[in-house]
Amino acid sequence: MDYQILEFMPDAVIVSSQDGSMLYVNAMTEKLFGYERGEMIGRPIEALVPPRFRAMHQVQRQGYSAAPHVRPMGTDLELYGLKKNGEEFPADIALAPLRVGSETLVAE
């Protein structure tokens, strides 16, 4: 899939597989999280979530994979990202399914 259009988005964009592996991250994702692209690709999306939230995030991700649809994530919840340097930051996250052939990917 050609992700070129996502490269110039003003927000961080991550495309992950249904098992949560990061397949693509744009330049803003690198800037926001402090990782280089190659450090994120192939890793689970939970690597960008503070440890105390990882187990719940995995459960929620699996539930979303069962019935993917466009939606904001964590309405009425405080969500946090985790930078490479260990710093946490509040995050607004929206999910959108992307059909690629027979596979459904998730844009976050």
Buried (B, 14 or more C-beta within 10 A) or exposed (E): EEBEEBEEEEEBBBBBBBEBEBBBBBBBBBEBBBBEEEBBBEBBBBBBBBEEBBEEBBEBBEEBBEEBEEEEBBEEEEBBBBEBEEEEEEBEBEBBBBEEEEEEBBBB
